[in-house]
């Protein structure tokens, strides 16, 4: 969890690399907050932007659920 919030690289590049590394028919499950501070506003992604980047990287988004929960 939370890996996409702390990665130093662009999420589009990361998702392409993960798709390359997964076995055929492999699945990627992402969960965690999207609100951690990034170095640049350009790297802050909405849930929709994450889904779009995944589709552009060759993933099929099977489901997406956005839930607001309090921190701690």
Predicted model as a PDB file, atoms N, CA, C, CB and O in Angstrom, pLDDT in the B-factor column:
MODEL        1                                                                  
ATOM      1  N   UNK A   1       0.818  -1.214   0.000  1.00 53.00           N  
ATOM      2  CA  UNK A   1       0.000   0.000   0.000  1.00 53.00           C  
ATOM      3  C   UNK A   1       0.849   1.260   0.000  1.00 53.00           C  
ATOM      4  CB  UNK A   1      -0.924   0.008   1.201  1.00 53.00           C  
ATOM      5  O   UNK A   1       1.992   1.262   0.459  1.00 53.00           O  
ATOM      6  N   UNK A   2       0.292   2.285  -0.502  1.00 64.00           N  
ATOM      7  CA  UNK A   2       0.870   3.625  -0.493  1.00 64.00           C  
ATOM      8  C   UNK A   2       2.108   3.782  -1.361  1.00 64.00           C  
ATOM      9  CB  UNK A   2       1.207   4.004   0.896  1.00 64.00           C  
ATOM     10  O   UNK A   2       2.762   4.824  -1.311  1.00 64.00           O  
ATOM     11  N   UNK A   3       2.435   2.800  -2.132  1.00 70.00           N  
ATOM     12  CA  UNK A   3       3.667   2.881  -2.921  1.00 70.00           C  
ATOM     13  C   UNK A   3       3.604   3.985  -3.969  1.00 70.00           C  
ATOM     14  CB  UNK A   3       3.944   1.549  -3.598  1.00 70.00           C  
ATOM     15  O   UNK A   3       4.616   4.631  -4.236  1.00 70.00           O  
ATOM     16  N   UNK A   4       2.451   4.213  -4.562  1.00 69.00           N  
ATOM     17  CA  UNK A   4       2.400   5.230  -5.615  1.00 69.00           C  
ATOM     18  C   UNK A   4       2.554   6.631  -5.063  1.00 69.00           C  
ATOM     19  CB  UNK A   4       1.100   5.129  -6.378  1.00 69.00           C  
ATOM     20  O   UNK A   4       2.854   7.558  -5.816  1.00 69.00           O  
ATOM     21  N   UNK A   5       2.356   6.808  -3.771  1.00 68.00           N  
ATOM     22  CA  UNK A   5       2.507   8.131  -3.171  1.00 68.00           C  
ATOM     23  C   UNK A   5       3.949   8.474  -2.834  1.00 68.00           C  
ATOM     24  CB  UNK A   5       1.674   8.223  -1.932  1.00 68.00           C  
ATOM     25  O   UNK A   5       4.288   9.651  -2.714  1.00 68.00           O  
ATOM     26  N   UNK A   6       4.795   7.479  -2.680  1.00 72.00           N  
ATOM     27  CA  UNK A   6       6.167   7.749  -2.264  1.00 72.00           C  
ATOM     28  C   UNK A   6       7.195   7.475  -3.358  1.00 72.00           C  
ATOM     29  CB  UNK A   6       6.496   6.926  -1.057  1.00 72.00           C  
ATOM     30  O   UNK A   6       8.391   7.679  -3.148  1.00 72.00           O  
ATOM     31  N   UNK A   7       6.745   7.023  -4.508  1.00 73.00           N  
ATOM     32  CA  UNK A   7       7.680   6.749  -5.599  1.00 73.00           C  
ATOM     33  C   UNK A   7       8.332   8.030  -6.101  1.00 73.00           C  
ATOM     34  CB  UNK A   7       6.964   6.042  -6.747  1.00 73.00           C  
ATOM     35  O   UNK A   7       7.657   9.046  -6.269  1.00 73.00           O  
ATOM     36  N   UNK A   8       9.638   7.988  -6.344  1.00 77.00           N  
ATOM     37  CA  UNK A   8      10.293   9.172  -6.884  1.00 77.00           C  
ATOM     38  C   UNK A   8      10.086   9.311  -8.396  1.00 77.00           C  
ATOM     39  CB  UNK A   8      11.777   9.127  -6.569  1.00 77.00           C  
ATOM     40  O   UNK A   8      10.437  10.341  -8.971  1.00 77.00           O  
ATOM     41  N   UNK A   9       9.524   8.293  -9.043  1.00 80.00           N  
ATOM     42  CA  UNK A   9       9.361   8.354 -10.487  1.00 80.00           C  
ATOM     43  C   UNK A   9       7.919   8.653 -10.886  1.00 80.00           C  
ATOM     44  CB  UNK A   9       9.810   7.052 -11.116  1.00 80.00           C  
ATOM     45  O   UNK A   9       6.999   8.538 -10.077  1.00 80.00           O  
ATOM     46  N   UNK A  10       7.748   9.026 -12.105  1.00 83.00           N  
ATOM     47  CA  UNK A  10       6.444   9.310 -12.679  1.00 83.00           C  
ATOM     48  C   UNK A  10       5.598   8.037 -12.650  1.00 83.00           C  
ATOM     49  CB  UNK A  10       6.583   9.853 -14.128  1.00 83.00           C  
ATOM     50  O   UNK A  10       6.093   6.959 -12.977  1.00 83.00           O  
ATOM     51  N   UNK A  11       4.324   8.154 -12.260  1.00 83.00           N  
ATOM     52  CA  UNK A  11       3.472   6.972 -12.149  1.00 83.00           C  
ATOM     53  C   UNK A  11       3.254   6.290 -13.491  1.00 83.00           C  
ATOM     54  CB  UNK A  11       2.138   7.351 -11.549  1.00 83.00           C  
ATOM     55  O   UNK A  11       3.151   5.064 -13.540  1.00 83.00           O  
ATOM     56  N   UNK A  12       3.182   7.042 -14.574  1.00 87.00           N  
ATOM     57  CA  UNK A  12       3.015   6.430 -15.894  1.00 87.00           C  
ATOM     58  C   UNK A  12       4.187   5.515 -16.222  1.00 87.00           C  
ATOM     59  CB  UNK A  12       2.873   7.511 -16.975  1.00 87.00           C  
ATOM     60  O   UNK A  12       3.997   4.414 -16.739  1.00 87.00           O  
ATOM     61  N   UNK A  13       5.393   5.969 -15.923  1.00 90.00           N  
ATOM     62  CA  UNK A  13       6.575   5.135 -16.156  1.00 90.00           C  
ATOM     63  C   UNK A  13       6.562   3.907 -15.250  1.00 90.00           C  
ATOM     64  CB  UNK A  13       7.861   5.948 -15.924  1.00 90.00           C  
ATOM     65  O   UNK A  13       6.887   2.801 -15.682  1.00 90.00           O  
ATOM     66  N   UNK A  14       6.184   4.114 -13.996  1.00 88.00           N  
ATOM     67  CA  UNK A  14       6.098   3.006 -13.044  1.00 88.00           C  
ATOM     68  C   UNK A  14       5.086   1.962 -13.512  1.00 88.00           C  
ATOM     69  CB  UNK A  14       5.716   3.525 -11.649  1.00 88.00           C  
ATOM     70  O   UNK A  14       5.373   0.766 -13.467  1.00 88.00           O  
ATOM     71  N   UNK A  15       3.908   2.396 -13.958  1.00 90.00           N  
ATOM     72  CA  UNK A  15       2.872   1.444 -14.352  1.00 90.00           C  
ATOM     73  C   UNK A  15       3.279   0.657 -15.597  1.00 90.00           C  
ATOM     74  CB  UNK A  15       1.554   2.174 -14.604  1.00 90.00           C  
ATOM     75  O   UNK A  15       2.932  -0.517 -15.724  1.00 90.00           O  
ATOM     76  N   UNK A  16       4.008   1.287 -16.511  1.00 93.00           N  
ATOM     77  CA  UNK A  16       4.516   0.564 -17.684  1.00 93.00           C  
ATOM     78  C   UNK A  16       5.513  -0.511 -17.246  1.00 93.00           C  
ATOM     79  CB  UNK A  16       5.185   1.545 -18.690  1.00 93.00           C  
ATOM     80  O   UNK A  16       5.493  -1.631 -17.756  1.00 93.00           O  
ATOM     81  N   UNK A  17       6.377  -0.163 -16.304  1.00 92.00           N  
ATOM     82  CA  UNK A  17       7.378  -1.115 -15.826  1.00 92.00           C  
ATOM     83  C   UNK A  17       6.711  -2.279 -15.095  1.00 92.00           C  
ATOM     84  CB  UNK A  17       8.387  -0.414 -14.901  1.00 92.00           C  
ATOM     85  O   UNK A  17       7.087  -3.434 -15.298  1.00 92.00           O  
ATOM     86  N   UNK A  18       5.733  -1.985 -14.253  1.00 91.00           N  
ATOM     87  CA  UNK A  18       5.026  -3.048 -13.530  1.00 91.00           C  
ATOM     88  C   UNK A  18       4.290  -3.959 -14.506  1.00 91.00           C  
ATOM     89  CB  UNK A  18       4.034  -2.446 -12.510  1.00 91.00           C  
ATOM     90  O   UNK A  18       4.304  -5.179 -14.342  1.00 91.00           O  
ATOM     91  N   UNK A  19       3.649  -3.384 -15.513  1.00 93.00           N  
ATOM     92  CA  UNK A  19       2.937  -4.199 -16.499  1.00 93.00           C  
ATOM     93  C   UNK A  19       3.913  -5.115 -17.237  1.00 93.00           C  
ATOM     94  CB  UNK A  19       2.179  -3.300 -17.504  1.00 93.00           C  
ATOM     95  O   UNK A  19       3.572  -6.258 -17.541  1.00 93.00           O  
ATOM     96  N   UNK A  20       5.098  -4.639 -17.525  1.00 94.00           N  
ATOM     97  CA  UNK A  20       6.124  -5.447 -18.184  1.00 94.00           C  
ATOM     98  C   UNK A  20       6.569  -6.601 -17.280  1.00 94.00           C  
ATOM     99  CB  UNK A  20       7.333  -4.572 -18.567  1.00 94.00           C  
ATOM    100  O   UNK A  20       6.811  -7.709 -17.761  1.00 94.00           O  
ATOM    101  N   UNK A  21       6.677  -6.342 -15.970  1.00 93.00           N  
ATOM    102  CA  UNK A  21       7.179  -7.343 -15.036  1.00 93.00           C  
ATOM    103  C   UNK A  21       6.155  -8.397 -14.628  1.00 93.00           C  
ATOM    104  CB  UNK A  21       7.683  -6.665 -13.821  1.00 93.00           C  
ATOM    105  O   UNK A  21       6.524  -9.503 -14.235  1.00 93.00           O  
ATOM    106  N   UNK A  22       4.870  -8.057 -14.718  1.00 93.00           N  
ATOM    107  CA  UNK A  22       3.835  -9.015 -14.331  1.00 93.00           C  
ATOM    108  C   UNK A  22       3.763 -10.170 -15.328  1.00 93.00           C  
ATOM    109  CB  UNK A  22       2.470  -8.316 -14.228  1.00 93.00           C  
ATOM    110  O   UNK A  22       3.997  -9.988 -16.522  1.00 93.00           O  
ATOM    111  N   UNK A  23       3.442 -11.342 -14.831  1.00 93.00           N  
ATOM    112  CA  UNK A  23       3.200 -12.481 -15.704  1.00 93.00           C  
ATOM    113  C   UNK A  23       1.943 -12.223 -16.522  1.00 93.00           C  
ATOM    114  CB  UNK A  23       3.067 -13.792 -14.888  1.00 93.00           C  
ATOM    115  O   UNK A  23       1.102 -11.426 -16.108  1.00 93.00           O  
ATOM    116  N   UNK A  24       1.791 -12.875 -17.674  1.00 90.00           N  
ATOM    117  CA  UNK A  24       0.536 -12.749 -18.423  1.00 90.00           C  
ATOM    118  C   UNK A  24      -0.651 -13.084 -17.514  1.00 90.00           C  
ATOM    119  CB  UNK A  24       0.545 -13.678 -19.671  1.00 90.00           C  
ATOM    120  O   UNK A  24      -0.602 -14.050 -16.753  1.00 90.00           O  
ATOM    121  N   UNK A  25      -1.678 -12.309 -17.597  1.00 89.00           N  
ATOM    122  CA  UNK A  25      -2.883 -12.430 -16.770  1.00 89.00           C  
ATOM    123  C   UNK A  25      -2.601 -12.095 -15.303  1.00 89.00           C  
ATOM    124  CB  UNK A  25      -3.456 -13.847 -16.878  1.00 89.00           C  
ATOM    125  O   UNK A  25      -3.438 -12.368 -14.442  1.00 89.00           O  
ATOM    126  N   UNK A  26      -1.446 -11.513 -15.007  1.00 90.00           N  
ATOM    127  CA  UNK A  26      -1.141 -11.087 -13.639  1.00 90.00           C  
ATOM    128  C   UNK A  26      -2.016  -9.912 -13.247  1.00 90.00           C  
ATOM    129  CB  UNK A  26       0.346 -10.713 -13.500  1.00 90.00           C  
ATOM    130  O   UNK A  26      -2.558  -9.222 -14.111  1.00 90.00           O  
ATOM    131  N   UNK A  27      -2.155  -9.686 -11.975  1.00 89.00           N  
ATOM    132  CA  UNK A  27      -3.020  -8.616 -11.483  1.00 89.00           C  
ATOM    133  C   UNK A  27      -2.239  -7.685 -10.573  1.00 89.00           C  
ATOM    134  CB  UNK A  27      -4.233  -9.194 -10.740  1.00 89.00           C  
ATOM    135  O   UNK A  27      -1.316  -8.104  -9.874  1.00 89.00           O  
ATOM    136  N   UNK A  28      -2.619  -6.433 -10.592  1.00 86.00           N  
ATOM    137  CA  UNK A  28      -2.033  -5.405  -9.734  1.00 86.00           C  
ATOM    138  C   UNK A  28      -3.150  -4.841  -8.875  1.00 86.00           C  
ATOM    139  CB  UNK A  28      -1.329  -4.274 -10.573  1.00 86.00           C  
ATOM    140  O   UNK A  28      -4.180  -4.413  -9.393  1.00 86.00           O  
ATOM    141  N   UNK A  29      -2.952  -4.840  -7.582  1.00 84.00           N  
ATOM    142  CA  UNK A  29      -3.910  -4.278  -6.643  1.00 84.00           C  
ATOM    143  C   UNK A  29      -3.242  -3.081  -5.993  1.00 84.00           C  
ATOM    144  CB  UNK A  29      -4.372  -5.334  -5.574  1.00 84.00           C  
ATOM    145  O   UNK A  29      -2.169  -3.207  -5.403  1.00 84.00           O  
ATOM    146  N   UNK A  30      -3.869  -1.925  -6.097  1.00 80.00           N  
ATOM    147  CA  UNK A  30      -3.337  -0.709  -5.496  1.00 80.00           C  
ATOM    148  C   UNK A  30      -4.348  -0.212  -4.474  1.00 80.00           C  
ATOM    149  CB  UNK A  30      -3.038   0.385  -6.578  1.00 80.00           C  
ATOM    150  O   UNK A  30      -5.533  -0.067  -4.778  1.00 80.00           O  
ATOM    151  N   UNK A  31      -3.879   0.043  -3.279  1.00 75.00           N  
ATOM    152  CA  UNK A  31      -4.749   0.675  -2.298  1.00 75.00           C  
ATOM    153  C   UNK A  31      -3.913   1.582  -1.423  1.00 75.00           C  
ATOM    154  CB  UNK A  31      -5.499  -0.376  -1.447  1.00 75.00           C  
ATOM    155  O   UNK A  31      -2.710   1.372  -1.271  1.00 75.00           O  
ATOM    156  N   UNK A  32      -4.526   2.556  -0.866  1.00 68.00           N  
ATOM    157  CA  UNK A  32      -3.840   3.513  -0.018  1.00 68.00           C  
ATOM    158  C   UNK A  32      -4.196   4.928  -0.433  1.00 68.00           C  
ATOM    159  CB  UNK A  32      -2.326   3.301  -0.075  1.00 68.00           C  
ATOM    160  O   UNK A  32      -4.870   5.132  -1.442  1.00 68.00           O  
ATOM    161  N   UNK A  33      -3.752   5.894   0.331  1.00 65.00           N  
ATOM    162  CA  UNK A  33      -4.109   7.283   0.054  1.00 65.00           C  
ATOM    163  C   UNK A  33      -3.380   7.839  -1.158  1.00 65.00           C  
ATOM    164  CB  UNK A  33      -3.813   8.142   1.258  1.00 65.00           C  
ATOM    165  O   UNK A  33      -2.288   7.394  -1.512  1.00 65.00           O  
ATOM    166  N   UNK A  34      -4.006   8.813  -1.779  1.00 65.00           N  
ATOM    167  CA  UNK A  34      -3.397   9.525  -2.901  1.00 65.00           C  
ATOM    168  C   UNK A  34      -3.044  10.946  -2.500  1.00 65.00           C  
ATOM    169  CB  UNK A  34      -4.337   9.532  -4.113  1.00 65.00           C  
ATOM    170  O   UNK A  34      -2.829  11.797  -3.364  1.00 65.00           O  
ATOM    171  N   UNK A  35      -2.983  11.212  -1.217  1.00 59.00           N  
ATOM    172  CA  UNK A  35      -2.873  12.600  -0.762  1.00 59.00           C  
ATOM    173  C   UNK A  35      -1.540  12.969  -0.125  1.00 59.00           C  
ATOM    174  CB  UNK A  35      -3.948  12.877   0.208  1.00 59.00           C  
ATOM    175  O   UNK A  35      -1.403  14.073   0.402  1.00 59.00           O  
ATOM    176  N   UNK A  36      -0.555  12.077  -0.158  1.00 60.00           N  
ATOM    177  CA  UNK A  36       0.738  12.441   0.402  1.00 60.00           C  
ATOM    178  C   UNK A  36       1.369  13.550  -0.412  1.00 60.00           C  
ATOM    179  CB  UNK A  36       1.668  11.228   0.459  1.00 60.00           C  
ATOM    180  O   UNK A  36       1.073  13.707  -1.597  1.00 60.00           O  
ATOM    181  N   UNK A  37       2.225  14.307   0.213  1.00 60.00           N  
ATOM    182  CA  UNK A  37       2.888  15.430  -0.446  1.00 60.00           C  
ATOM    183  C   UNK A  37       3.871  14.918  -1.499  1.00 60.00           C  
ATOM    184  CB  UNK A  37       3.619  16.316   0.589  1.00 60.00           C  
ATOM    185  O   UNK A  37       4.666  14.014  -1.238  1.00 60.00           O  
ATOM    186  N   UNK A  38       3.804  15.499  -2.670  1.00 56.00           N  
ATOM    187  CA  UNK A  38       4.732  15.182  -3.755  1.00 56.00           C  
ATOM    188  C   UNK A  38       5.682  16.349  -3.937  1.00 56.00           C  
ATOM    189  CB  UNK A  38       3.974  14.873  -5.080  1.00 56.00           C  
ATOM    190  O   UNK A  38       5.420  17.462  -3.482  1.00 56.00           O  
ATOM    191  N   UNK A  39       6.774  16.080  -4.600  1.00 57.00           N  
ATOM    192  CA  UNK A  39       7.736  17.145  -4.873  1.00 57.00           C  
ATOM    193  C   UNK A  39       7.149  18.203  -5.784  1.00 57.00           C  
ATOM    194  CB  UNK A  39       8.997  16.573  -5.493  1.00 57.00           C  
ATOM    195  O   UNK A  39       7.476  19.384  -5.664  1.00 57.00           O  
ATOM    196  N   UNK A  40       6.299  17.791  -6.677  1.00 63.00           N  
ATOM    197  CA  UNK A  40       5.725  18.706  -7.659  1.00 63.00           C  
ATOM    198  C   UNK A  40       4.228  18.437  -7.785  1.00 63.00           C  
ATOM    199  CB  UNK A  40       6.430  18.556  -9.037  1.00 63.00           C  
ATOM    200  O   UNK A  40       3.776  17.299  -7.663  1.00 63.00           O  
ATOM    201  N   UNK A  41       3.482  19.484  -8.025  1.00 61.00           N  
ATOM    202  CA  UNK A  41       2.039  19.340  -8.254  1.00 61.00           C  
ATOM    203  C   UNK A  41       1.793  18.454  -9.471  1.00 61.00           C  
ATOM    204  CB  UNK A  41       1.368  20.729  -8.451  1.00 61.00           C  
ATOM    205  O   UNK A  41       0.772  17.770  -9.538  1.00 61.00           O  
ATOM    206  N   UNK A  42       2.705  18.457 -10.423  1.00 63.00           N  
ATOM    207  CA  UNK A  42       2.555  17.637 -11.625  1.00 63.00           C  
ATOM    208  C   UNK A  42       2.530  16.146 -11.310  1.00 63.00           C  
ATOM    209  CB  UNK A  42       3.678  17.932 -12.597  1.00 63.00           C  
ATOM    210  O   UNK A  42       2.013  15.359 -12.103  1.00 63.00           O  
ATOM    211  N   UNK A  43       3.074  15.751 -10.177  1.00 65.00           N  
ATOM    212  CA  UNK A  43       3.115  14.340  -9.812  1.00 65.00           C  
ATOM    213  C   UNK A  43       1.958  13.910  -8.915  1.00 65.00           C  
ATOM    214  CB  UNK A  43       4.410  14.038  -9.129  1.00 65.00           C  
ATOM    215  O   UNK A  43       1.838  12.728  -8.594  1.00 65.00           O  
ATOM    216  N   UNK A  44       1.117  14.836  -8.509  1.00 74.00           N  
ATOM    217  CA  UNK A  44      -0.052  14.489  -7.708  1.00 74.00           C  
ATOM    218  C   UNK A  44      -1.146  14.014  -8.651  1.00 74.00           C  
ATOM    219  CB  UNK A  44      -0.537  15.703  -6.846  1.00 74.00           C  
ATOM    220  O   UNK A  44      -1.519  14.726  -9.584  1.00 74.00           O  
ATOM    221  N   UNK A  45      -1.659  12.820  -8.414  1.00 78.00           N  
ATOM    222  CA  UNK A  45      -2.652  12.232  -9.310  1.00 78.00           C  
ATOM    223  C   UNK A  45      -3.978  12.010  -8.594  1.00 78.00           C  
ATOM    224  CB  UNK A  45      -2.139  10.913  -9.880  1.00 78.00           C  
ATOM    225  O   UNK A  45      -4.017  11.666  -7.413  1.00 78.00           O  
ATOM    226  N   UNK A  46      -5.052  12.213  -9.331  1.00 81.00           N  
ATOM    227  CA  UNK A  46      -6.371  11.839  -8.833  1.00 81.00           C  
ATOM    228  C   UNK A  46      -6.565  10.348  -9.096  1.00 81.00           C  
ATOM    229  CB  UNK A  46      -7.506  12.692  -9.511  1.00 81.00           C  
ATOM    230  O   UNK A  46      -5.787   9.740  -9.832  1.00 81.00           O  
ATOM    231  N   UNK A  47      -7.585   9.766  -8.507  1.00 82.00           N  
ATOM    232  CA  UNK A  47      -7.888   8.359  -8.764  1.00 82.00           C  
ATOM    233  C   UNK A  47      -8.168   8.138 -10.244  1.00 82.00           C  
ATOM    234  CB  UNK A  47      -9.089   7.899  -7.919  1.00 82.00           C  
ATOM    235  O   UNK A  47      -7.771   7.114 -10.802  1.00 82.00           O  
ATOM    236  N   UNK A  48      -8.843   9.081 -10.885  1.00 88.00           N  
ATOM    237  CA  UNK A  48      -9.129   8.968 -12.315  1.00 88.00           C  
ATOM    238  C   UNK A  48      -7.837   8.985 -13.135  1.00 88.00           C  
ATOM    239  CB  UNK A  48     -10.058  10.106 -12.766  1.00 88.00           C  
ATOM    240  O   UNK A  48      -7.703   8.224 -14.094  1.00 88.00           O  
ATOM    241  N   UNK A  49      -6.899   9.839 -12.766  1.00 87.00           N  
ATOM    242  CA  UNK A  49      -5.622   9.901 -13.486  1.00 87.00           C  
ATOM    243  C   UNK A  49      -4.812   8.616 -13.301  1.00 87.00           C  
ATOM    244  CB  UNK A  49      -4.802  11.109 -13.009  1.00 87.00           C  
ATOM    245  O   UNK A  49      -4.127   8.180 -14.226  1.00 87.00           O  
ATOM    246  N   UNK A  50      -4.883   8.015 -12.128  1.00 85.00           N  
ATOM    247  CA  UNK A  50      -4.221   6.731 -11.900  1.00 85.00           C  
ATOM    248  C   UNK A  50      -4.818   5.684 -12.822  1.00 85.00           C  
ATOM    249  CB  UNK A  50      -4.351   6.292 -10.421  1.00 85.00           C  
ATOM    250  O   UNK A  50      -4.083   4.935 -13.465  1.00 85.00           O  
ATOM    251  N   UNK A  51      -6.148   5.622 -12.897  1.00 89.00           N  
ATOM    252  CA  UNK A  51      -6.818   4.655 -13.780  1.00 89.00           C  
ATOM    253  C   UNK A  51      -6.435   4.876 -15.235  1.00 89.00           C  
ATOM    254  CB  UNK A  51      -8.340   4.751 -13.625  1.00 89.00           C  
ATOM    255  O   UNK A  51      -6.153   3.919 -15.957  1.00 89.00           O  
ATOM    256  N   UNK A  52      -6.423   6.123 -15.665  1.00 92.00           N  
ATOM    257  CA  UNK A  52      -6.068   6.438 -17.050  1.00 92.00           C  
ATOM    258  C   UNK A  52      -4.629   6.028 -17.360  1.00 92.00           C  
ATOM    259  CB  UNK A  52      -6.258   7.935 -17.320  1.00 92.00           C  
ATOM    260  O   UNK A  52      -4.353   5.489 -18.432  1.00 92.00           O  
ATOM    261  N   UNK A  53      -3.717   6.282 -16.429  1.00 90.00           N  
ATOM    262  CA  UNK A  53      -2.318   5.895 -16.634  1.00 90.00           C  
ATOM    263  C   UNK A  53      -2.182   4.382 -16.731  1.00 90.00           C  
ATOM    264  CB  UNK A  53      -1.438   6.431 -15.495  1.00 90.00           C  
ATOM    265  O   UNK A  53      -1.403   3.873 -17.537  1.00 90.00           O  
ATOM    266  N   UNK A  54      -2.935   3.668 -15.912  1.00 91.00           N  
ATOM    267  CA  UNK A  54      -2.886   2.211 -15.968  1.00 91.00           C  
ATOM    268  C   UNK A  54      -3.402   1.686 -17.303  1.00 91.00           C  
ATOM    269  CB  UNK A  54      -3.696   1.612 -14.825  1.00 91.00           C  
ATOM    270  O   UNK A  54      -2.793   0.792 -17.892  1.00 91.00           O  
ATOM    271  N   UNK A  55      -4.508   2.227 -17.782  1.00 95.00           N  
ATOM    272  CA  UNK A  55      -5.059   1.798 -19.070  1.00 95.00           C  
ATOM    273  C   UNK A  55      -4.065   2.100 -20.194  1.00 95.00           C  
ATOM    274  CB  UNK A  55      -6.418   2.499 -19.344  1.00 95.00           C  
ATOM    275  O   UNK A  55      -3.860   1.272 -21.082  1.00 95.00           O  
ATOM    276  N   UNK A  56      -3.452   3.275 -20.157  1.00 95.00           N  
ATOM    277  CA  UNK A  56      -2.465   3.637 -21.172  1.00 95.00           C  
ATOM    278  C   UNK A  56      -1.237   2.724 -21.124  1.00 95.00           C  
ATOM    279  CB  UNK A  56      -2.038   5.090 -20.992  1.00 95.00           C  
ATOM    280  O   UNK A  56      -0.525   2.587 -22.119  1.00 95.00           O  
ATOM    281  N   UNK A  57      -0.993   2.105 -19.980  1.00 93.00           N  
ATOM    282  CA  UNK A  57       0.148   1.204 -19.820  1.00 93.00           C  
ATOM    283  C   UNK A  57      -0.200  -0.239 -20.149  1.00 93.00           C  
ATOM    284  CB  UNK A  57       0.676   1.286 -18.409  1.00 93.00           C  
ATOM    285  O   UNK A  57       0.644  -1.125 -20.017  1.00 93.00           O  
ATOM    286  N   UNK A  58      -1.429  -0.484 -20.575  1.00 93.00           N  
ATOM    287  CA  UNK A  58      -1.823  -1.827 -20.983  1.00 93.00           C  
ATOM    288  C   UNK A  58      -2.632  -2.601 -19.972  1.00 93.00           C  
ATOM    289  CB  UNK A  58      -0.634  -2.597 -21.305  1.00 93.00           C  
ATOM    290  O   UNK A  58      -2.980  -3.756 -20.218  1.00 93.00           O  
ATOM    291  N   UNK A  59      -2.942  -1.996 -18.840  1.00 92.00           N  
ATOM    292  CA  UNK A  59      -3.767  -2.667 -17.838  1.00 92.00           C  
ATOM    293  C   UNK A  59      -5.238  -2.536 -18.193  1.00 92.00           C  
ATOM    294  CB  UNK A  59      -3.503  -2.089 -16.440  1.00 92.00           C  
ATOM    295  O   UNK A  59      -5.643  -1.604 -18.887  1.00 92.00           O  
ATOM    296  N   UNK A  60      -6.027  -3.476 -17.710  1.00 92.00           N  
ATOM    297  CA  UNK A  60      -7.481  -3.371 -17.755  1.00 92.00           C  
ATOM    298  C   UNK A  60      -7.922  -3.098 -16.321  1.00 92.00           C  
ATOM    299  CB  UNK A  60      -8.162  -4.685 -18.352  1.00 92.00           C  
ATOM    300  O   UNK A  60      -7.682  -3.919 -15.436  1.00 92.00           O  
ATOM    301  N   UNK A  61      -8.558  -1.966 -16.084  1.00 91.00           N  
ATOM    302  CA  UNK A  61      -9.021  -1.623 -14.747  1.00 91.00           C  
ATOM    303  C   UNK A  61     -10.351  -2.338 -14.521  1.00 91.00           C  
ATOM    304  CB  UNK A  61      -9.168  -0.067 -14.568  1.00 91.00           C  
ATOM    305  O   UNK A  61     -11.361  -1.993 -15.134  1.00 91.00           O  
ATOM    306  N   UNK A  62     -10.344  -3.322 -13.647  1.00 89.00           N  
ATOM    307  CA  UNK A  62     -11.540  -4.124 -13.405  1.00 89.00           C  
ATOM    308  C   UNK A  62     -12.512  -3.457 -12.451  1.00 89.00           C  
ATOM    309  CB  UNK A  62     -11.153  -5.467 -12.864  1.00 89.00           C  
ATOM    310  O   UNK A  62     -13.727  -3.590 -12.593  1.00 89.00           O  
ATOM    311  N   UNK A  63     -11.977  -2.748 -11.490  1.00 87.00           N  
ATOM    312  CA  UNK A  63     -12.843  -2.017 -10.573  1.00 87.00           C  
ATOM    313  C   UNK A  63     -12.041  -0.912  -9.914  1.00 87.00           C  
ATOM    314  CB  UNK A  63     -13.458  -2.960  -9.510  1.00 87.00           C  
ATOM    315  O   UNK A  63     -10.814  -0.954  -9.834  1.00 87.00           O  
ATOM    316  N   UNK A  64     -12.779   0.068  -9.450  1.00 84.00           N  
ATOM    317  CA  UNK A  64     -12.162   1.189  -8.742  1.00 84.00           C  
ATOM    318  C   UNK A  64     -13.160   1.664  -7.704  1.00 84.00           C  
ATOM    319  CB  UNK A  64     -11.754   2.355  -9.724  1.00 84.00           C  
ATOM    320  O   UNK A  64     -14.339   1.863  -8.000  1.00 84.00           O  
ATOM    321  N   UNK A  65     -12.679   1.841  -6.497  1.00 83.00           N  
ATOM    322  CA  UNK A  65     -13.536   2.326  -5.430  1.00 83.00           C  
ATOM    323  C   UNK A  65     -12.780   3.409  -4.674  1.00 83.00           C  
ATOM    324  CB  UNK A  65     -13.971   1.169  -4.478  1.00 83.00           C  
ATOM    325  O   UNK A  65     -11.638   3.211  -4.259  1.00 83.00           O  
ATOM    326  N   UNK A  66     -13.413   4.526  -4.507  1.00 77.00           N  
ATOM    327  CA  UNK A  66     -12.823   5.623  -3.751  1.00 77.00           C  
ATOM    328  C   UNK A  66     -13.559   5.765  -2.426  1.00 77.00           C  
ATOM    329  CB  UNK A  66     -12.875   6.950  -4.558  1.00 77.00           C  
ATOM    330  O   UNK A  66     -14.777   5.941  -2.396  1.00 77.00           O  
ATOM    331  N   UNK A  67     -12.813   5.687  -1.338  1.00 76.00           N  
ATOM    332  CA  UNK A  67     -13.393   5.763  -0.011  1.00 76.00           C  
ATOM    333  C   UNK A  67     -12.625   6.807   0.786  1.00 76.00           C  
ATOM    334  CB  UNK A  67     -13.364   4.379   0.698  1.00 76.00           C  
ATOM    335  O   UNK A  67     -11.396   6.766   0.849  1.00 76.00           O  
ATOM    336  N   UNK A  68     -13.334   7.726   1.382  1.00 74.00           N  
ATOM    337  CA  UNK A  68     -12.697   8.696   2.253  1.00 74.00           C  
ATOM    338  C   UNK A  68     -12.708   8.168   3.678  1.00 74.00           C  
ATOM    339  CB  UNK A  68     -13.403  10.066   2.167  1.00 74.00           C  
ATOM    340  O   UNK A  68     -13.765   7.869   4.232  1.00 74.00           O  
ATOM    341  N   UNK A  69     -11.526   8.057   4.264  1.00 72.00           N  
ATOM    342  CA  UNK A  69     -11.426   7.595   5.641  1.00 72.00           C  
ATOM    343  C   UNK A  69     -10.528   8.557   6.415  1.00 72.00           C  
ATOM    344  CB  UNK A  69     -10.872   6.138   5.706  1.00 72.00           C  
ATOM    345  O   UNK A  69      -9.602   9.127   5.839  1.00 72.00           O  
ATOM    346  N   UNK A  70     -10.780   8.744   7.679  1.00 74.00           N  
ATOM    347  CA  UNK A  70      -9.934   9.649   8.460  1.00 74.00           C  
ATOM    348  C   UNK A  70      -8.557   9.034   8.664  1.00 74.00           C  
ATOM    349  CB  UNK A  70     -10.587   9.970   9.822  1.00 74.00           C  
ATOM    350  O   UNK A  70      -8.412   7.813   8.736  1.00 74.00           O  
ATOM    351  N   UNK A  71      -7.555   9.891   8.757  1.00 66.00           N  
ATOM    352  CA  UNK A  71      -6.195   9.422   9.011  1.00 66.00           C  
ATOM    353  C   UNK A  71      -6.041   9.130  10.492  1.00 66.00           C  
ATOM    354  CB  UNK A  71      -5.145  10.464   8.543  1.00 66.00           C  
ATOM    355  O   UNK A  71      -6.271   9.999  11.333  1.00 66.00           O  
ATOM    356  N   UNK A  72      -5.656   7.918  10.802  1.00 67.00           N  
ATOM    357  CA  UNK A  72      -5.481   7.454  12.181  1.00 67.00           C  
ATOM    358  C   UNK A  72      -6.692   7.763  12.997  1.00 67.00           C  
ATOM    359  CB  UNK A  72      -4.258   8.080  12.819  1.00 67.00           C  
ATOM    360  O   UNK A  72      -6.732   7.447  14.187  1.00 67.00           O  
TER     361      UNK A  72                                                      
ENDMDL                                                                          
END                                                                             
